[in-house]
């Protein structure tokens, strides 16, 4: 079988003890399938330890490099590994139980992010998404080792305007007219290794007519601190009415989080932002002391979509969906797939606007599962027909990603805000498209069916479509 190297990536913010159990189980499968392999067996958490590991297997004779995507990580470590070795890479991420509690690994999202980076770099890769104790895992691994690359990307698909209804074309033209002249605020720089969150303001404006205005996180913190106490108390009262009592949470952090909302609201009004995106972590937690999740959800629910990780194209997607649906969207990670029930889970820490809450649930306040600070929304998403979309930069060109399906009524899958979604296509085929095309890790969601209108918008902007369904 030639030489195979293995590396296990993780982040200390997630459940490290569980991550080690998962990695150990995966190494057991690798031992049985491969035998001897290069690379350390411990979890690697940072650039220094990863660089040390890379030095051990800088070998031109390596036939494949298996990356255990044990927890979510950004793509900077993956990029460094790929630059050090030209060998085809196999990503292996691991499903986790929909416990209603903490998302302990979030490895699927990490693998999604890595695929975006690898596809743009042109580096050969393939993927495996199975628990290590799945009886099919060894055979799948053998198959991938024999042919360790995802198939080439599809040819561009441009919508045929002649096949679209007049109403769809009119709706798309209205969206394009509305967006032309909008301003998106960007608060801070996107995190390292989050390549999909990068943007070129000139390209954004040329395609959509939207202006991007960048300010610093310190500007948000200053606006938050300048908020009068009575204004913060007023927001607290309305938040408690929507989510329930906030008294059981750390009160200093609650105050900071509510102040972040007030600061965002002030900046959005002062700068006439139609949407905004914030570098929410780690600084909102570590430097200011409160979560940006519920504040952004509150802004979204009030009509000005707020997004995480300074993701400008996520905000552009939110504006598209808001204009089509006339209601606030939700930008989320795809964090779990279950072929047995043919469902997926879309989740973000606590960012969904409260109008999306299942009316049979009782929305509540929560703390961030990794950073352990408030304030977050906590509820499962309501059932109903929904559209998934993304204005994408994957494959180094603008494309519009479109998918449809049904949000099904289900218990909260993971803490924060999450929804169980059944695509109009088997979930394993959806994942294959995501990985093959190297799509971004953030997806916009809105209730209603808008596939034809989105295709018409792609035709209006003269960009291709990537169909998830």
ROKE-211073 format. One record per residue (C-alpha): residue in one letter; x, y, z. Coordinates in nm, 2 decimals, padded with zeros to 4 digits, always signed. Example, Ala and Ser with C-alpha at 12.3 -4.5 7.8 and 13.67 -1.06 7.14 Angstrom:
BEGIN
res->A east->+01.23 north->-00.45 up->+00.78
res->S east->+01.37 north->-00.11 up->+00.71
***
This chain:
BEGIN
res->X east->+00.00 north->+00.00 up->+00.00
res->X east->+00.30 north->+00.24 up->+00.00
res->X east->+00.36 north->+00.50 up->+00.26
res->X east->+00.07 north->+00.66 up->+00.44
res->X east->+00.09 north->+00.95 up->+00.69
res->X east->-00.17 north->+01.03 up->+00.94
res->X east->-00.23 north->+01.35 up->+01.14
res->X east->-00.51 north->+01.43 up->+01.39
res->X east->-00.63 north->+01.79 up->+01.42
res->X east->-00.83 north->+01.94 up->+01.70
res->X east->-00.90 north->+02.26 up->+01.90
res->X east->-00.88 north->+02.28 up->+02.27
res->X east->-01.21 north->+02.48 up->+02.29
res->X east->-01.41 north->+02.16 up->+02.21
res->X east->-01.45 north->+01.84 up->+02.41
res->X east->-01.08 north->+01.73 up->+02.42
res->X east->-01.14 north->+01.41 up->+02.62
res->X east->-01.41 north->+01.29 up->+02.38
res->X east->-01.20 north->+01.40 up->+02.08
res->X east->-00.91 north->+01.19 up->+02.21
res->X east->-01.15 north->+00.89 up->+02.24
res->X east->-01.27 north->+00.94 up->+01.89
res->X east->-00.91 north->+00.98 up->+01.76
res->X east->-00.79 north->+00.66 up->+01.94
res->X east->-01.08 north->+00.46 up->+01.78
res->X east->-00.99 north->+00.60 up->+01.44
res->X east->-00.62 north->+00.51 up->+01.49
res->X east->-00.73 north->+00.16 up->+01.57
res->X east->-00.91 north->+00.13 up->+01.23
res->X east->-00.61 north->+00.28 up->+01.06
res->X east->-00.38 north->+00.03 up->+01.23
res->X east->-00.59 north->-00.25 up->+01.10
res->X east->-00.63 north->-00.12 up->+00.75
res->X east->-00.28 north->+00.03 up->+00.69
res->X east->-00.05 north->-00.13 up->+00.94
res->X east->+00.25 north->+00.10 up->+01.00
res->X east->+00.20 north->+00.47 up->+00.91
res->X east->+00.39 north->+00.79 up->+00.96
res->X east->+00.29 north->+01.08 up->+01.19
res->X east->+00.22 north->+01.13 up->+01.56
res->X east->-00.08 north->+00.97 up->+01.74
res->X east->-00.17 north->+01.26 up->+01.96
res->X east->-00.41 north->+01.54 up->+01.89
res->X east->-00.24 north->+01.85 up->+01.74
res->X east->-00.39 north->+02.18 up->+01.85
res->X east->-00.17 north->+02.45 up->+01.71
res->X east->+00.07 north->+02.56 up->+01.44
res->X east->+00.38 north->+02.47 up->+01.62
res->X east->+00.29 north->+02.11 up->+01.70
res->X east->+00.15 north->+02.07 up->+01.34
res->X east->+00.48 north->+02.20 up->+01.20
res->X east->+00.67 north->+01.95 up->+01.40
res->X east->+00.45 north->+01.67 up->+01.27
res->X east->+00.48 north->+01.79 up->+00.91
res->X east->+00.86 north->+01.77 up->+00.94
res->X east->+00.83 north->+01.40 up->+01.02
res->X east->+00.66 north->+01.31 up->+00.69
res->X east->+00.80 north->+01.54 up->+00.43
res->X east->+00.86 north->+01.24 up->+00.21
res->X east->+00.81 north->+01.25 up->-00.17
res->X east->+00.72 north->+00.88 up->-00.16
res->X east->+00.41 north->+00.93 up->+00.06
res->X east->+00.11 north->+00.79 up->-00.13
res->X east->-00.17 north->+00.94 up->+00.09
res->X east->-00.20 north->+01.17 up->+00.39
res->X east->-00.50 north->+01.10 up->+00.62
res->X east->-00.62 north->+01.40 up->+00.81
res->X east->-00.84 north->+01.31 up->+01.11
res->X east->-01.06 north->+01.61 up->+01.14
res->X east->-01.15 north->+01.52 up->+01.50
res->X east->-01.29 north->+01.86 up->+01.59
res->X east->-01.35 north->+02.18 up->+01.40
res->X east->-01.03 north->+02.36 up->+01.31
res->X east->-00.98 north->+02.65 up->+01.07
res->X east->-00.80 north->+02.58 up->+00.74
res->X east->-00.47 north->+02.74 up->+00.83
res->X east->-00.33 north->+02.41 up->+00.96
res->X east->-00.47 north->+02.21 up->+00.67
res->X east->-00.32 north->+02.46 up->+00.43
res->X east->+00.02 north->+02.42 up->+00.60
res->X east->+00.00 north->+02.05 up->+00.57
res->X east->-00.09 north->+02.06 up->+00.21
res->X east->+00.19 north->+02.30 up->+00.13
res->X east->+00.44 north->+02.06 up->+00.29
res->X east->+00.32 north->+01.75 up->+00.11
res->X east->+00.19 north->+01.70 up->-00.24
res->X east->+00.03 north->+01.37 up->-00.15
res->X east->-00.34 north->+01.33 up->-00.20
res->X east->-00.52 north->+01.40 up->+00.13
res->X east->-00.81 north->+01.21 up->+00.28
res->X east->-01.02 north->+01.40 up->+00.54
res->X east->-01.20 north->+01.19 up->+00.79
res->X east->-01.46 north->+01.36 up->+01.01
res->X east->-01.69 north->+01.19 up->+01.26
res->X east->-02.07 north->+01.21 up->+01.32
res->X east->-02.17 north->+01.28 up->+01.67
res->X east->-02.50 north->+01.21 up->+01.86
res->X east->-02.77 north->+01.47 up->+01.84
res->X east->-02.79 north->+01.50 up->+02.22
res->X east->-02.95 north->+01.84 up->+02.26
res->X east->-02.63 north->+01.94 up->+02.44
res->X east->-02.30 north->+02.07 up->+02.34
res->X east->-02.17 north->+02.02 up->+01.99
res->X east->-01.86 north->+01.84 up->+02.11
res->X east->-01.66 north->+01.81 up->+01.79
res->X east->-01.81 north->+01.99 up->+01.49
res->X east->-01.57 north->+01.81 up->+01.26
res->X east->-01.80 north->+01.81 up->+00.96
res->X east->-01.79 north->+02.19 up->+00.95
res->X east->-01.41 north->+02.17 up->+00.98
res->X east->-01.39 north->+01.93 up->+00.69
res->X east->-01.62 north->+02.15 up->+00.48
res->X east->-01.39 north->+02.45 up->+00.55
res->X east->-01.09 north->+02.25 up->+00.46
res->X east->-01.25 north->+02.14 up->+00.13
res->X east->-01.30 north->+02.50 up->+00.03
res->X east->-00.93 north->+02.57 up->+00.08
res->X east->-00.81 north->+02.26 up->-00.09
res->X east->-01.04 north->+02.30 up->-00.39
res->X east->-00.92 north->+02.66 up->-00.44
res->X east->-00.56 north->+02.54 up->-00.41
res->X east->-00.61 north->+02.26 up->-00.66
res->X east->-00.48 north->+02.01 up->-00.41
res->X east->-00.62 north->+01.65 up->-00.45
res->X east->-00.83 north->+01.53 up->-00.17
res->X east->-01.11 north->+01.29 up->-00.07
res->X east->-01.33 north->+01.25 up->+00.24
res->X east->-01.48 north->+01.01 up->+00.48
res->X east->-01.77 north->+01.09 up->+00.71
res->X east->-01.83 north->+00.79 up->+00.94
res->X east->-01.79 north->+00.70 up->+01.30
res->X east->-01.49 north->+00.49 up->+01.35
res->X east->-01.70 north->+00.21 up->+01.49
res->X east->-01.91 north->+00.20 up->+01.18
res->X east->-01.86 north->-00.15 up->+01.02
res->X east->-01.83 north->+00.02 up->+00.68
res->X east->-01.54 north->+00.25 up->+00.78
res->X east->-01.25 north->+00.01 up->+00.70
res->X east->-01.38 north->-00.08 up->+00.35
res->X east->-01.44 north->+00.29 up->+00.28
res->X east->-01.09 north->+00.38 up->+00.39
res->X east->-00.94 north->+00.11 up->+00.17
res->X east->-01.13 north->+00.24 up->-00.13
res->X east->-01.02 north->+00.60 up->-00.07
res->X east->-00.66 north->+00.49 up->-00.02
res->X east->-00.68 north->+00.32 up->-00.36
res->X east->-00.81 north->+00.64 up->-00.52
res->X east->-00.76 north->+00.94 up->-00.29
res->X east->-00.92 north->+01.22 up->-00.47
res->X east->-01.26 north->+01.38 up->-00.51
res->X east->-01.38 north->+01.40 up->-00.87
res->X east->-01.33 north->+01.71 up->-01.07
res->X east->-01.57 north->+01.99 up->-01.02
res->X east->-01.87 north->+02.02 up->-01.25
res->X east->-01.89 north->+02.25 up->-01.55
res->X east->-02.05 north->+02.59 up->-01.48
res->X east->-02.43 north->+02.57 up->-01.51
res->X east->-02.59 north->+02.90 up->-01.62
res->X east->-02.96 north->+02.93 up->-01.58
res->X east->-03.17 north->+02.94 up->-01.90
res->X east->-03.37 north->+03.27 up->-01.86
res->X east->-03.62 north->+03.14 up->-02.12
res->X east->-03.72 north->+02.86 up->-01.89
res->X east->-03.79 north->+03.09 up->-01.59
res->X east->-04.13 north->+03.24 up->-01.52
res->X east->-04.20 north->+03.61 up->-01.56
res->X east->-04.27 north->+03.63 up->-01.19
res->X east->-03.93 north->+03.48 up->-01.10
res->X east->-03.75 north->+03.71 up->-01.33
res->X east->-03.94 north->+04.01 up->-01.19
res->X east->-03.86 north->+03.91 up->-00.83
res->X east->-03.49 north->+03.87 up->-00.91
res->X east->-03.48 north->+04.21 up->-01.08
res->X east->-03.64 north->+04.36 up->-00.77
res->X east->-03.38 north->+04.20 up->-00.54
res->X east->-03.10 north->+04.33 up->-00.76
res->X east->-03.24 north->+04.68 up->-00.77
res->X east->-03.29 north->+04.68 up->-00.39
res->X east->-02.94 north->+04.56 up->-00.32
res->X east->-02.78 north->+04.81 up->-00.55
res->X east->-02.69 north->+05.09 up->-00.31
res->X east->-02.70 north->+04.88 up->+00.01
res->X east->-02.41 north->+04.90 up->+00.26
res->X east->-02.28 north->+04.61 up->+00.46
res->X east->-02.08 north->+04.68 up->+00.77
res->X east->-01.78 north->+04.46 up->+00.86
res->X east->-01.66 north->+04.49 up->+01.22
res->X east->-01.31 north->+04.36 up->+01.25
res->X east->-01.10 north->+04.13 up->+01.04
res->X east->-01.22 north->+03.77 up->+00.97
res->X east->-01.03 north->+03.50 up->+01.17
res->X east->-00.72 north->+03.34 up->+01.03
res->X east->-00.79 north->+03.03 up->+00.83
res->X east->-01.14 north->+03.13 up->+00.75
res->X east->-01.08 north->+03.18 up->+00.38
res->X east->-01.45 north->+03.19 up->+00.28
res->X east->-01.49 north->+03.51 up->+00.49
res->X east->-01.23 north->+03.70 up->+00.28
res->X east->-01.37 north->+03.95 up->+00.03
res->X east->-01.28 north->+04.20 up->-00.23
res->X east->-01.50 north->+04.51 up->-00.19
res->X east->-01.46 north->+04.61 up->-00.56
res->X east->-01.58 north->+04.27 up->-00.67
res->X east->-01.87 north->+04.28 up->-00.43
res->X east->-01.98 north->+04.62 up->-00.56
res->X east->-01.93 north->+04.52 up->-00.92
res->X east->-02.15 north->+04.22 up->-00.89
res->X east->-02.42 north->+04.34 up->-00.65
res->X east->-02.39 north->+04.71 up->-00.62
res->X east->-02.34 north->+04.67 up->-00.24
res->X east->-02.08 north->+04.88 up->-00.06
res->X east->-01.87 north->+04.72 up->+00.21
res->X east->-01.77 north->+04.95 up->+00.50
res->X east->-01.50 north->+04.82 up->+00.73
res->X east->-01.46 north->+04.94 up->+01.09
res->X east->-01.26 north->+04.80 up->+01.38
res->X east->-01.38 north->+04.59 up->+01.68
res->X east->-01.27 north->+04.87 up->+01.91
res->X east->-01.53 north->+05.09 up->+01.75
res->X east->-01.80 north->+04.84 up->+01.84
res->X east->-01.66 north->+04.80 up->+02.20
res->X east->-01.65 north->+05.18 up->+02.23
res->X east->-02.01 north->+05.22 up->+02.11
res->X east->-02.12 north->+04.94 up->+02.35
res->X east->-01.95 north->+05.11 up->+02.65
res->X east->-02.10 north->+05.44 up->+02.56
res->X east->-02.46 north->+05.31 up->+02.59
res->X east->-02.66 north->+05.46 up->+02.87
res->X east->-02.75 north->+05.22 up->+03.15
res->X east->-03.12 north->+05.28 up->+03.11
res->X east->-03.10 north->+05.18 up->+02.75
res->X east->-02.93 north->+04.85 up->+02.85
res->X east->-03.19 north->+04.79 up->+03.11
res->X east->-03.47 north->+04.85 up->+02.85
res->X east->-03.30 north->+04.59 up->+02.61
res->X east->-03.27 north->+04.35 up->+02.91
res->X east->-03.64 north->+04.37 up->+02.98
res->X east->-03.74 north->+04.30 up->+02.62
res->X east->-03.49 north->+04.02 up->+02.60
res->X east->-03.61 north->+03.86 up->+02.91
res->X east->-03.97 north->+03.88 up->+02.78
res->X east->-03.86 north->+03.69 up->+02.47
res->X east->-03.62 north->+03.44 up->+02.62
res->X east->-03.71 north->+03.42 up->+02.99
res->X east->-03.53 north->+03.53 up->+03.30
res->X east->-03.16 north->+03.61 up->+03.26
res->X east->-03.09 north->+03.61 up->+03.63
res->X east->-02.92 north->+03.27 up->+03.64
res->X east->-02.65 north->+03.38 up->+03.40
res->X east->-02.33 north->+03.57 up->+03.48
res->X east->-02.46 north->+03.92 up->+03.52
res->X east->-02.14 north->+04.10 up->+03.41
res->X east->-02.13 north->+03.90 up->+03.09
res->X east->-02.50 north->+03.95 up->+03.03
res->X east->-02.45 north->+04.33 up->+03.06
res->X east->-02.16 north->+04.31 up->+02.81
res->X east->-02.36 north->+04.11 up->+02.56
res->X east->-02.66 north->+04.35 up->+02.58
res->X east->-02.42 north->+04.64 up->+02.54
res->X east->-02.29 north->+04.47 up->+02.22
res->X east->-02.64 north->+04.47 up->+02.09
res->X east->-02.68 north->+04.84 up->+02.17
res->X east->-02.34 north->+04.92 up->+02.00
res->X east->-02.43 north->+04.72 up->+01.69
res->X east->-02.77 north->+04.89 up->+01.67
res->X east->-02.61 north->+05.23 up->+01.71
res->X east->-02.34 north->+05.16 up->+01.44
res->X east->-02.60 north->+05.01 up->+01.20
res->X east->-02.82 north->+05.32 up->+01.22
res->X east->-02.54 north->+05.57 up->+01.22
res->X east->-02.38 north->+05.41 up->+00.90
res->X east->-02.71 north->+05.31 up->+00.73
res->X east->-02.61 north->+04.94 up->+00.72
res->X east->-02.85 north->+04.70 up->+00.56
res->X east->-02.66 north->+04.41 up->+00.71
res->X east->-02.33 north->+04.36 up->+00.90
res->X east->-02.08 north->+04.09 up->+00.99
res->X east->-01.87 north->+04.08 up->+01.31
res->X east->-01.54 north->+03.92 up->+01.41
res->X east->-01.73 north->+03.77 up->+01.70
res->X east->-01.46 north->+03.55 up->+01.85
res->X east->-01.24 north->+03.54 up->+02.03
res->X east->-01.22 north->+03.91 up->+02.12
res->X east->-01.59 north->+03.97 up->+02.20
res->X east->-01.54 north->+03.70 up->+02.47
res->X east->-01.18 north->+03.75 up->+02.57
res->X east->-01.14 north->+04.13 up->+02.54
res->X east->-01.49 north->+04.26 up->+02.59
res->X east->-01.65 north->+03.99 up->+02.80
res->X east->-01.98 north->+03.90 up->+02.63
res->X east->-02.11 north->+03.69 up->+02.34
res->X east->-02.21 north->+03.86 up->+02.01
res->X east->-02.45 north->+03.57 up->+01.92
res->X east->-02.78 north->+03.69 up->+02.07
res->X east->-02.71 north->+04.05 up->+01.99
res->X east->-02.67 north->+03.96 up->+01.62
res->X east->-02.97 north->+03.74 up->+01.63
res->X east->-03.17 north->+04.03 up->+01.78
res->X east->-03.05 north->+04.26 up->+01.50
res->X east->-03.14 north->+04.00 up->+01.24
res->X east->-03.49 north->+03.96 up->+01.38
res->X east->-03.54 north->+04.33 up->+01.37
res->X east->-03.45 north->+04.34 up->+01.00
res->X east->-03.07 north->+04.41 up->+00.99
res->X east->-02.90 north->+04.07 up->+00.95
res->X east->-02.60 north->+04.02 up->+01.16
res->X east->-02.34 north->+03.75 up->+01.09
res->X east->-02.05 north->+03.58 up->+01.25
res->X east->-01.68 north->+03.56 up->+01.16
res->X east->-01.68 north->+03.88 up->+00.95
res->X east->-01.83 north->+03.68 up->+00.67
res->X east->-01.93 north->+03.94 up->+00.41
res->X east->-02.06 north->+03.69 up->+00.16
res->X east->-02.28 north->+03.54 up->+00.44
res->X east->-02.42 north->+03.89 up->+00.48
res->X east->-02.48 north->+03.93 up->+00.11
res->X east->-02.66 north->+03.60 up->+00.11
res->X east->-02.87 north->+03.72 up->+00.41
res->X east->-02.97 north->+04.03 up->+00.21
res->X east->-03.07 north->+03.82 up->-00.09
res->X east->-03.29 north->+03.59 up->+00.12
res->X east->-03.43 north->+03.88 up->+00.32
res->X east->-03.54 north->+04.06 up->+00.01
res->X east->-03.69 north->+03.75 up->-00.15
res->X east->-03.87 north->+03.62 up->+00.16
res->X east->-03.95 north->+03.95 up->+00.33
res->X east->-03.84 north->+03.80 up->+00.66
res->X east->-03.51 north->+03.75 up->+00.85
res->X east->-03.27 north->+03.47 up->+00.74
res->X east->-03.04 north->+03.25 up->+00.94
res->X east->-02.67 north->+03.18 up->+00.84
res->X east->-02.55 north->+02.85 up->+00.98
res->X east->-02.30 north->+02.57 up->+00.97
res->X east->-02.38 north->+02.23 up->+00.84
res->X east->-02.28 north->+02.02 up->+01.14
res->X east->-02.43 north->+01.67 up->+01.10
res->X east->-02.56 north->+01.43 up->+00.84
res->X east->-02.75 north->+01.11 up->+00.91
res->X east->-02.81 north->+00.89 up->+00.60
res->X east->-03.04 north->+00.66 up->+00.81
res->X east->-03.30 north->+00.94 up->+00.86
res->X east->-03.18 north->+01.13 up->+00.55
res->X east->-03.15 north->+01.45 up->+00.75
res->X east->-02.90 north->+01.72 up->+00.81
res->X east->-02.85 north->+01.96 up->+01.10
res->X east->-02.79 north->+02.33 up->+01.05
res->X east->-02.65 north->+02.50 up->+01.36
res->X east->-02.49 north->+02.81 up->+01.49
res->X east->-02.40 north->+02.89 up->+01.85
res->X east->-02.72 north->+03.09 up->+01.92
res->X east->-02.76 north->+03.31 up->+01.61
res->X east->-03.10 north->+03.22 up->+01.47
res->X east->-03.36 north->+03.50 up->+01.49
res->X east->-03.63 north->+03.41 up->+01.73
res->X east->-03.91 north->+03.42 up->+01.47
res->X east->-03.76 north->+03.09 up->+01.35
res->X east->-03.82 north->+02.92 up->+01.68
res->X east->-04.05 north->+02.62 up->+01.69
res->X east->-04.37 north->+02.74 up->+01.84
res->X east->-04.40 north->+02.42 up->+02.04
res->X east->-04.06 north->+02.50 up->+02.21
res->X east->-03.98 north->+02.74 up->+02.48
res->X east->-03.69 north->+02.96 up->+02.37
res->X east->-03.44 north->+03.03 up->+02.64
res->X east->-03.12 north->+03.22 up->+02.71
res->X east->-02.79 north->+03.02 up->+02.70
res->X east->-02.42 north->+03.05 up->+02.73
res->X east->-02.17 north->+02.97 up->+02.45
res->X east->-02.08 north->+02.60 up->+02.45
res->X east->-01.71 north->+02.66 up->+02.41
res->X east->-01.65 north->+03.01 up->+02.55
res->X east->-01.89 north->+02.97 up->+02.84
res->X east->-02.03 north->+03.32 up->+02.84
res->X east->-02.38 north->+03.45 up->+02.76
res->X east->-02.59 north->+03.56 up->+02.58
res->X east->-02.72 north->+03.32 up->+02.32
res->X east->-03.06 north->+03.22 up->+02.19
res->X east->-03.15 north->+02.85 up->+02.25
res->X east->-03.43 north->+02.68 up->+02.06
res->X east->-03.50 north->+02.43 up->+01.77
res->X east->-03.61 north->+02.57 up->+01.44
res->X east->-03.98 north->+02.55 up->+01.34
res->X east->-04.09 north->+02.30 up->+01.08
res->X east->-04.17 north->+02.42 up->+00.72
res->X east->-04.06 north->+02.44 up->+00.37
res->X east->-03.72 north->+02.62 up->+00.34
res->X east->-03.45 north->+02.73 up->+00.10
res->X east->-03.08 north->+02.70 up->+00.15
res->X east->-02.85 north->+02.94 up->-00.04
res->X east->-02.50 north->+03.09 up->-00.06
res->X east->-02.35 north->+03.36 up->-00.28
res->X east->-02.03 north->+03.17 up->-00.32
res->X east->-01.66 north->+03.25 up->-00.41
res->X east->-01.57 north->+02.88 up->-00.43
res->X east->-01.36 north->+02.78 up->-00.72
res->X east->-01.24 north->+03.14 up->-00.74
res->X east->-01.56 north->+03.27 up->-00.92
res->X east->-01.90 north->+03.40 up->-00.82
res->X east->-02.16 north->+03.13 up->-00.81
res->X east->-02.50 north->+03.10 up->-00.65
res->X east->-02.56 north->+02.78 up->-00.44
res->X east->-02.92 north->+02.68 up->-00.41
res->X east->-03.09 north->+02.40 up->-00.22
res->X east->-03.44 north->+02.32 up->-00.11
res->X east->-03.60 north->+02.09 up->+00.15
res->X east->-03.81 north->+02.07 up->+00.46
res->X east->-03.72 north->+02.18 up->+00.81
res->X east->-03.87 north->+01.90 up->+01.02
res->X east->-04.00 north->+01.92 up->+01.37
res->X east->-03.74 north->+01.76 up->+01.60
res->X east->-03.59 north->+01.81 up->+01.95
res->X east->-03.30 north->+02.05 up->+01.97
res->X east->-03.01 north->+01.87 up->+01.81
res->X east->-02.73 north->+02.07 up->+01.97
res->X east->-02.73 north->+02.36 up->+02.22
res->X east->-02.78 north->+02.70 up->+02.08
res->X east->-03.00 north->+02.72 up->+01.77
res->X east->-03.03 north->+02.44 up->+01.53
res->X east->-03.27 north->+02.28 up->+01.29
res->X east->-03.31 north->+01.93 up->+01.14
res->X east->-03.34 north->+01.96 up->+00.76
res->X east->-03.44 north->+01.71 up->+00.50
res->X east->-03.30 north->+01.81 up->+00.16
res->X east->-03.49 north->+01.73 up->-00.16
res->X east->-03.20 north->+01.50 up->-00.24
res->X east->-03.03 north->+01.23 up->-00.03
res->X east->-02.79 north->+01.39 up->+00.22
res->X east->-02.49 north->+01.18 up->+00.11
res->X east->-02.53 north->+01.32 up->-00.24
res->X east->-02.56 north->+01.68 up->-00.10
res->X east->-02.24 north->+01.63 up->+00.09
res->X east->-02.07 north->+01.49 up->-00.22
res->X east->-02.16 north->+01.81 up->-00.41
res->X east->-02.04 north->+02.03 up->-00.12
res->X east->-01.70 north->+01.85 up->-00.11
res->X east->-01.66 north->+01.82 up->-00.48
res->X east->-01.73 north->+02.19 up->-00.54
res->X east->-01.54 north->+02.30 up->-00.22
res->X east->-01.83 north->+02.52 up->-00.10
res->X east->-01.82 north->+02.76 up->+00.19
res->X east->-01.90 north->+02.64 up->+00.55
res->X east->-02.18 north->+02.90 up->+00.60
res->X east->-02.52 north->+02.86 up->+00.45
res->X east->-02.82 north->+03.10 up->+00.44
res->X east->-03.16 north->+02.96 up->+00.53
res->X east->-03.50 north->+03.11 up->+00.49
res->X east->-03.85 north->+02.97 up->+00.51
res->X east->-04.04 north->+02.93 up->+00.18
res->X east->-03.95 north->+02.80 up->-00.17
res->X east->-03.73 north->+03.04 up->-00.37
res->X east->-03.53 north->+02.82 up->-00.60
res->X east->-03.67 north->+02.96 up->-00.92
res->X east->-03.62 north->+03.32 up->-00.80
res->X east->-03.26 north->+03.25 up->-00.70
res->X east->-03.19 north->+03.10 up->-01.04
res->X east->-03.34 north->+03.41 up->-01.20
res->X east->-03.11 north->+03.62 up->-00.99
res->X east->-02.81 north->+03.42 up->-01.10
res->X east->-02.92 north->+03.47 up->-01.46
res->X east->-02.96 north->+03.85 up->-01.39
res->X east->-02.61 north->+03.87 up->-01.25
res->X east->-02.48 north->+03.63 up->-01.52
res->X east->-02.32 north->+03.38 up->-01.27
res->X east->-02.35 north->+03.00 up->-01.26
res->X east->-02.56 north->+02.80 up->-01.02
res->X east->-02.45 north->+02.51 up->-00.80
res->X east->-02.75 north->+02.29 up->-00.73
res->X east->-02.76 north->+02.11 up->-00.39
res->X east->-03.09 north->+01.96 up->-00.48
***
